[in-house]
């Protein structure tokens, strides 16, 4: 398999992962669940699926999931804590996680044009 076809294969897996999230997100909410719980499940299922099919590395999938949950306002604090604990449990370190979150915060601040510390 050459590099170009490997890139297309990975792009397909990434699109499939994101499609799964949107498919669950916009499907009818099962009885007994809140809309927020269903949306949180959609993001969580998509993150797990993307790691299983090697669409994204674990850290990337986690940060994308956290970003989606925070930007949509779906149980942001609890999910962020959960992803951080899962990342550390799976072999990451708190220092690595802190550095990645700092980089993501700086990137988001630059994209939104916010001063440091407001994101």
Buried (B, 14 or more C-beta within 10 A) or exposed (E): EEEEEEEEEBEEBBEBBBEBBEEBBEEEEEEEEEEBBBBBBBBBBBBBBBBEBEBBEBBBBBBBBBBBBBEBEBBBEEBBEBBBEBBEEEEBEEEEBEEBBEEBBEEBBEEEEEEEEEB
